[in-house]
Amino acid sequence: MNIWAIEKDLNIKHFLVELVCRYGENTFSLLEHPDQYQAVEIFLGNDNSLSAYIYTFAQAPGKYGVDIKYPISTHNIIGENENLSLEQVFSILCVHFEL
């Protein structure tokens, strides 16, 4: 993934750079949402049934929101993890993806 070629805001790009630094370039994949400048959805490898949607819209400056998505949509956690620091985001991702 060429982070600098993706049309996303700087905080999302910062998240993606940190993601690659922590887990390597080919660990996560992006589920494209080209119309969402302040958000990105990631999943492990090629299995997009378990994903995380990271966003900066409607958050305090420098903060993130994370929606957790499971194969059974009734288990999804939407709108519960907001105004998080980058470290809090990675803590949630570690649990969600069992890293």
OpenMM code with the backbone's topology and positions (N, CA, C; nanometers):
from openmm import Vec3, app, unit

residues = "MET ASN ILE TRP ALA ILE GLU LYS ASP LEU ASN ILE LYS HIS PHE LEU VAL GLU LEU VAL CYS ARG TYR GLY GLU ASN THR PHE SER LEU LEU GLU HIS PRO ASP GLN TYR GLN ALA VAL GLU ILE PHE LEU GLY ASN ASP ASN SER LEU SER ALA TYR ILE TYR THR PHE ALA GLN ALA PRO GLY LYS TYR GLY VAL ASP ILE LYS TYR PRO ILE SER THR HIS ASN ILE ILE GLY GLU ASN GLU ASN LEU SER LEU GLU GLN VAL PHE SER ILE LEU CYS VAL HIS PHE GLU LEU".split()
positions = [
    Vec3(0.0842, -0.1168, 0.0000),
    Vec3(0.0000, 0.0000, 0.0000),
    Vec3(0.0888, 0.1231, 0.0000),
    Vec3(0.0657, 0.2121, -0.0928),
    Vec3(0.1393, 0.3388, -0.0969),
    Vec3(0.0568, 0.4418, -0.0204),
    Vec3(0.0930, 0.4611, 0.1050),
    Vec3(0.0160, 0.5477, 0.1941),
    Vec3(0.0060, 0.6894, 0.1400),
    Vec3(0.1126, 0.7383, 0.0803),
    Vec3(0.1138, 0.8778, 0.0361),
    Vec3(0.0303, 0.8992, -0.0893),
    Vec3(-0.0026, 0.7923, -0.1618),
    Vec3(-0.0859, 0.8048, -0.2809),
    Vec3(-0.2348, 0.7985, -0.2478),
    Vec3(-0.2681, 0.7575, -0.1270),
    Vec3(-0.4082, 0.7458, -0.0866),
    Vec3(-0.4618, 0.8841, -0.0515),
    Vec3(-0.5808, 0.9155, -0.0993),
    Vec3(-0.6428, 1.0452, -0.0717),
    Vec3(-0.7152, 1.0400, 0.0621),
    Vec3(-0.6400, 1.0614, 0.1693),
    Vec3(-0.6946, 1.0618, 0.3055),
    Vec3(-0.6343, 1.1793, 0.3811),
    Vec3(-0.6997, 1.2191, 0.4918),
    Vec3(-0.6449, 1.3299, 0.5687),
    Vec3(-0.5173, 1.2870, 0.6414),
    Vec3(-0.4432, 1.3839, 0.6921),
    Vec3(-0.3118, 1.3552, 0.7498),
    Vec3(-0.3187, 1.2643, 0.8721),
    Vec3(-0.4213, 1.2768, 0.9552),
    Vec3(-0.4315, 1.1888, 1.0718),
    Vec3(-0.4543, 1.0436, 1.0313),
    Vec3(-0.5314, 1.0203, 0.9275),
    Vec3(-0.5511, 0.8832, 0.8779),
    Vec3(-0.4201, 0.8317, 0.8194),
    Vec3(-0.3491, 0.9143, 0.7466),
    Vec3(-0.2185, 0.8729, 0.6930),
    Vec3(-0.1204, 0.8435, 0.8061),
    Vec3(-0.1229, 0.9231, 0.9108),
    Vec3(-0.0379, 0.8984, 1.0279),
    Vec3(-0.0704, 0.7625, 1.0892),
    Vec3(-0.1994, 0.7323, 1.1015),
    Vec3(-0.2407, 0.6008, 1.1509),
    Vec3(-0.1859, 0.4898, 1.0615),
    Vec3(-0.1976, 0.5052, 0.9308),
    Vec3(-0.1518, 0.4019, 0.8378),
    Vec3(-0.0005, 0.3827, 0.8426),
    Vec3(0.0744, 0.4919, 0.8551),
    Vec3(0.2200, 0.4805, 0.8682),
    Vec3(0.2541, 0.4022, 0.9943),
    Vec3(0.1899, 0.4345, 1.1035),
    Vec3(0.2150, 0.3639, 1.2295),
    Vec3(0.1738, 0.2169, 1.2195),
    Vec3(0.0650, 0.1892, 1.1508),
    Vec3(0.0189, 0.0513, 1.1302),
    Vec3(0.1253, -0.0305, 1.0568),
    Vec3(0.1803, 0.0264, 0.9499),
    Vec3(0.2835, -0.0416, 0.8725),
    Vec3(0.4111, -0.0583, 0.9550),
    Vec3(0.4481, 0.0438, 1.0314),
    Vec3(0.5685, 0.0347, 1.1155),
    Vec3(0.5546, -0.0752, 1.2202),
    Vec3(0.4372, -0.0911, 1.2770),
    Vec3(0.4172, -0.1890, 1.3840),
    Vec3(0.3999, -0.3319, 1.3323),
    Vec3(0.3313, -0.3474, 1.2195),
    Vec3(0.2925, -0.4820, 1.1759),
    Vec3(0.3432, -0.5226, 1.0386),
    Vec3(0.4126, -0.4352, 0.9703),
    Vec3(0.4642, -0.4682, 0.8384),
    Vec3(0.3694, -0.4250, 0.7284),
    Vec3(0.4249, -0.4177, 0.6100),
    Vec3(0.3496, -0.3619, 0.4977),
    Vec3(0.2385, -0.4521, 0.4456),
    Vec3(0.2517, -0.5816, 0.4583),
    Vec3(0.1535, -0.6721, 0.3974),
    Vec3(0.0651, -0.7447, 0.4983),
    Vec3(0.0653, -0.7011, 0.6233),
    Vec3(-0.0170, -0.7665, 0.7249),
    Vec3(-0.1633, -0.7289, 0.7096),
    Vec3(-0.1908, -0.6008, 0.6893),
    Vec3(-0.3274, -0.5512, 0.6763),
    Vec3(-0.3563, -0.5092, 0.5328),
    Vec3(-0.4821, -0.5177, 0.4972),
    Vec3(-0.5303, -0.4699, 0.3677),
    Vec3(-0.6346, -0.3622, 0.3919),
    Vec3(-0.6588, -0.2811, 0.2900),
    Vec3(-0.7593, -0.1757, 0.2982),
    Vec3(-0.8830, -0.2144, 0.2205),
    Vec3(-0.9975, -0.1904, 0.2806),
    Vec3(-1.1239, -0.1999, 0.2096),
    Vec3(-1.1548, -0.0581, 0.1635),
    Vec3(-1.1497, -0.0359, 0.0349),
    Vec3(-1.1570, 0.0996, -0.0194),
    Vec3(-1.2924, 0.1653, 0.0038),
    Vec3(-1.2866, 0.2874, 0.0516),
    Vec3(-1.4006, 0.3779, 0.0626),
    Vec3(-1.3532, 0.5123, 0.0072),
    Vec3(-1.3385, 0.5243, -0.1254),
    Vec3(-1.2771, 0.6440, -0.1834),
    Vec3(-1.3530, 0.7730, -0.1534),
    Vec3(-1.4804, 0.7633, -0.1198),
    Vec3(-1.5591, 0.8832, -0.0920),
    Vec3(-1.5454, 0.9290, 0.0539),
    Vec3(-1.4710, 0.8555, 0.1342),
    Vec3(-1.4569, 0.8878, 0.2761),
    Vec3(-1.3126, 0.9314, 0.3058),
    Vec3(-1.2903, 1.0602, 0.2969),
    Vec3(-1.1580, 1.1206, 0.3109),
    Vec3(-1.1013, 1.1047, 0.4520),
    Vec3(-1.1873, 1.0985, 0.5521),
    Vec3(-1.1432, 1.0932, 0.6912),
    Vec3(-1.1637, 0.9557, 0.7541),
    Vec3(-1.1583, 0.8512, 0.6745),
    Vec3(-1.1793, 0.7166, 0.7282),
    Vec3(-1.1093, 0.6130, 0.6419),
    Vec3(-1.0812, 0.4986, 0.7064),
    Vec3(-1.0226, 0.3853, 0.6368),
    Vec3(-1.0704, 0.2587, 0.7072),
    Vec3(-1.0931, 0.1540, 0.6309),
    Vec3(-1.1312, 0.0251, 0.6884),
    Vec3(-1.0193, -0.0745, 0.6605),
    Vec3(-0.9745, -0.1447, 0.7650),
    Vec3(-0.8638, -0.2391, 0.7519),
    Vec3(-0.9085, -0.3793, 0.7914),
    Vec3(-0.8402, -0.4788, 0.7348),
    Vec3(-0.8618, -0.6184, 0.7712),
    Vec3(-0.7315, -0.6934, 0.7524),
    Vec3(-0.7207, -0.8075, 0.8187),
    Vec3(-0.5998, -0.8894, 0.8106),
    Vec3(-0.5980, -0.9691, 0.6810),
    Vec3(-0.4856, -0.9662, 0.6120),
    Vec3(-0.4681, -1.0486, 0.4923),
    Vec3(-0.5765, -1.0282, 0.3898),
    Vec3(-0.6395, -1.1393, 0.3512),
    Vec3(-0.7448, -1.1351, 0.2493),
    Vec3(-0.8830, -1.1602, 0.3047),
    Vec3(-0.8961, -1.1700, 0.4369),
    Vec3(-1.0251, -1.2013, 0.4994),
    Vec3(-1.0892, -1.0737, 0.5517),
    Vec3(-1.1812, -1.0157, 0.4748),
    Vec3(-1.2438, -0.8907, 0.5164),
    Vec3(-1.3697, -0.9114, 0.6005),
    Vec3(-1.3938, -1.0346, 0.6462),
    Vec3(-1.5111, -1.0588, 0.7313),
    Vec3(-1.4909, -1.0031, 0.8722),
    Vec3(-1.3667, -0.9816, 0.9127),
    Vec3(-1.3319, -0.9229, 1.0422),
    Vec3(-1.2531, -0.7964, 1.0120),
    Vec3(-1.3103, -0.6810, 1.0433),
    Vec3(-1.2442, -0.5564, 1.0050),
    Vec3(-1.2589, -0.4498, 1.1128),
    Vec3(-1.1875, -0.3404, 1.0923),
    Vec3(-1.1975, -0.2234, 1.1794),
    Vec3(-1.2046, -0.0999, 1.0911),
    Vec3(-1.2961, -0.0126, 1.1234),
    Vec3(-1.3182, 0.1117, 1.0506),
    Vec3(-1.2666, 0.2247, 1.1386),
    Vec3(-1.1595, 0.2891, 1.0956),
    Vec3(-1.0955, 0.3952, 1.1733),
    Vec3(-1.1293, 0.5282, 1.1067),
    Vec3(-1.1727, 0.6258, 1.1877),
    Vec3(-1.2160, 0.7526, 1.1310),
    Vec3(-1.1755, 0.8695, 1.2207),
    Vec3(-1.1700, 0.9866, 1.1588),
    Vec3(-1.1375, 1.1089, 1.2321),
    Vec3(-1.2504, 1.2114, 1.2261),
    Vec3(-1.3519, 1.1885, 1.1435),
    Vec3(-1.4622, 1.2845, 1.1375),
    Vec3(-1.5405, 1.2821, 1.2687),
    Vec3(-1.5865, 1.3994, 1.3111),
    Vec3(-1.6630, 1.4180, 1.4354),
    Vec3(-1.5834, 1.3798, 1.5602),
    Vec3(-1.4502, 1.3870, 1.5513),
    Vec3(-1.3626, 1.3583, 1.6656),
    Vec3(-1.2879, 1.4856, 1.7038),
    Vec3(-1.2401, 1.4900, 1.8265),
    Vec3(-1.1559, 1.6019, 1.8691),
    Vec3(-1.0275, 1.6016, 1.7850),
    Vec3(-0.9621, 1.7154, 1.7707),
    Vec3(-0.8375, 1.7199, 1.6923),
    Vec3(-0.7350, 1.6176, 1.7429),
    Vec3(-0.6780, 1.5416, 1.6496),
    Vec3(-0.5773, 1.4420, 1.6840),
    Vec3(-0.6332, 1.3142, 1.7441),
    Vec3(-0.7647, 1.2992, 1.7452),
    Vec3(-0.8287, 1.1806, 1.8034),
    Vec3(-0.8958, 1.0979, 1.6933),
    Vec3(-0.9249, 0.9722, 1.7277),
    Vec3(-0.9796, 0.8767, 1.6314),
    Vec3(-1.1035, 0.8076, 1.6885),
    Vec3(-1.1844, 0.7580, 1.5980),
    Vec3(-1.2938, 0.6686, 1.6328),
    Vec3(-1.2665, 0.5343, 1.5676),
    Vec3(-1.3156, 0.4269, 1.6298),
    Vec3(-1.2958, 0.2920, 1.5756),
    Vec3(-1.4267, 0.2157, 1.5846),
    Vec3(-1.4745, 0.1674, 1.4714),
    Vec3(-1.5877, 0.0748, 1.4677),
    Vec3(-1.5316, -0.0645, 1.4424),
    Vec3(-1.5773, -0.1598, 1.5201),
    Vec3(-1.5303, -0.2972, 1.5111),
    Vec3(-1.6356, -0.3795, 1.4384),
    Vec3(-1.5936, -0.4517, 1.3361),
    Vec3(-1.6884, -0.5288, 1.2548),
    Vec3(-1.6530, -0.6771, 1.2596),
    Vec3(-1.7555, -0.7579, 1.2829),
    Vec3(-1.7432, -0.9030, 1.2924),
    Vec3(-1.8196, -0.9700, 1.1779),
    Vec3(-1.7926, -1.1007, 1.1552),
    Vec3(-1.8663, -1.1714, 1.0494),
    Vec3(-2.0183, -1.1699, 1.0712),
    Vec3(-2.0622, -1.1708, 1.1946),
    Vec3(-2.2054, -1.1605, 1.2252),
    Vec3(-2.2316, -1.0145, 1.2626),
    Vec3(-2.3035, -0.9443, 1.1775),
    Vec3(-2.3162, -0.7992, 1.1920),
    Vec3(-2.3829, -0.7560, 1.3223),
    Vec3(-2.4620, -0.8402, 1.3835),
    Vec3(-2.5243, -0.8018, 1.5103),
    Vec3(-2.4219, -0.7904, 1.6228),
    Vec3(-2.3013, -0.8428, 1.6029),
    Vec3(-2.1950, -0.8336, 1.7020),
    Vec3(-2.1072, -0.7097, 1.6828),
    Vec3(-2.1295, -0.6363, 1.5750),
    Vec3(-2.0477, -0.5177, 1.5477),
    Vec3(-2.0566, -0.4169, 1.6618),
    Vec3(-1.9477, -0.3439, 1.6829),
    Vec3(-1.9429, -0.2372, 1.7828),
    Vec3(-1.9246, -0.1065, 1.7070),
    Vec3(-2.0330, -0.0316, 1.6964),
    Vec3(-2.0353, 0.0903, 1.6155),
    Vec3(-2.0610, 0.2109, 1.7066),
    Vec3(-1.9753, 0.3113, 1.6967),
    Vec3(-1.9958, 0.4355, 1.7691),
    Vec3(-1.9637, 0.4316, 1.9175),
    Vec3(-1.9028, 0.3253, 1.9655),
    Vec3(-1.8709, 0.3129, 2.1084),
    Vec3(-1.7289, 0.3549, 2.1415),
    Vec3(-1.6407, 0.3571, 2.0439),
    Vec3(-1.4988, 0.3872, 2.0658),
    Vec3(-1.4642, 0.5173, 1.9943),
    Vec3(-1.4794, 0.6285, 2.0632),
    Vec3(-1.4568, 0.7582, 2.0007),
    Vec3(-1.3615, 0.8440, 2.0824),
    Vec3(-1.3036, 0.9444, 2.0145),
    Vec3(-1.2089, 1.0381, 2.0743),
    Vec3(-1.0931, 0.9662, 2.1436),
    Vec3(-1.0363, 0.8702, 2.0712),
    Vec3(-0.9270, 0.7881, 2.1225),
    Vec3(-0.7923, 0.8397, 2.0739),
    Vec3(-0.6904, 0.8189, 2.1571),
    Vec3(-0.5535, 0.8464, 2.1132),
    Vec3(-0.5104, 0.7352, 2.0177),
    Vec3(-0.4012, 0.7570, 1.9498),
    Vec3(-0.3488, 0.6549, 1.8592),
    Vec3(-0.3144, 0.5266, 1.9352),
    Vec3(-0.2584, 0.5401, 2.0536),
    Vec3(-0.2252, 0.4216, 2.1343),
    Vec3(-0.3503, 0.3443, 2.1737),
    Vec3(-0.4578, 0.4134, 2.2055),
    Vec3(-0.5829, 0.3455, 2.2390),
    Vec3(-0.6391, 0.2714, 2.1177),
    Vec3(-0.6263, 0.3314, 2.0000),
    Vec3(-0.6703, 0.2650, 1.8774),
    Vec3(-0.5937, 0.1343, 1.8592),
    Vec3(-0.4616, 0.1388, 1.8741),
    Vec3(-0.3827, 0.0174, 1.8550),
    Vec3(-0.4107, -0.0873, 1.9627),
    Vec3(-0.4437, -0.0447, 2.0795),
    Vec3(-0.4817, -0.1387, 2.1846),
    Vec3(-0.6097, -0.2135, 2.1460),
    Vec3(-0.7073, -0.1429, 2.0937),
    Vec3(-0.8322, -0.2049, 2.0477),
    Vec3(-0.8055, -0.2992, 1.9308),
    Vec3(-0.7218, -0.2570, 1.8370),
    Vec3(-0.6906, -0.3410, 1.7215),
    Vec3(-0.6196, -0.4683, 1.7632),
    Vec3(-0.5305, -0.4614, 1.8621),
    Vec3(-0.4606, -0.5809, 1.9104),
    Vec3(-0.5586, -0.6845, 1.9639),
    Vec3(-0.6576, -0.6396, 2.0381),
    Vec3(-0.7585, -0.7315, 2.0921),
    Vec3(-0.8468, -0.7849, 1.9800),
    Vec3(-0.8945, -0.6951, 1.8963),
    Vec3(-0.9879, -0.7333, 1.7900),
    Vec3(-0.9272, -0.8342, 1.6922),
    Vec3(-0.8031, -0.8098, 1.6520),
    Vec3(-0.7390, -0.8962, 1.5541),
    Vec3(-0.6494, -1.0033, 1.6187),
    Vec3(-0.6508, -1.0099, 1.7517),
    Vec3(-0.5717, -1.1069, 1.8265),
    Vec3(-0.4242, -1.1023, 1.7853),
    Vec3(-0.3672, -0.9823, 1.7890),
    Vec3(-0.2260, -0.9617, 1.7511),
    Vec3(-0.1345, -0.9796, 1.8698),
] * unit.nanometer
topology = app.Topology()
chain = topology.addChain("A")
for resn in residues:
    res = topology.addResidue(resn, chain)
    for name in ("N", "CA", "C"):
        topology.addAtom(name, app.Element.getBySymbol(name[0]), res)
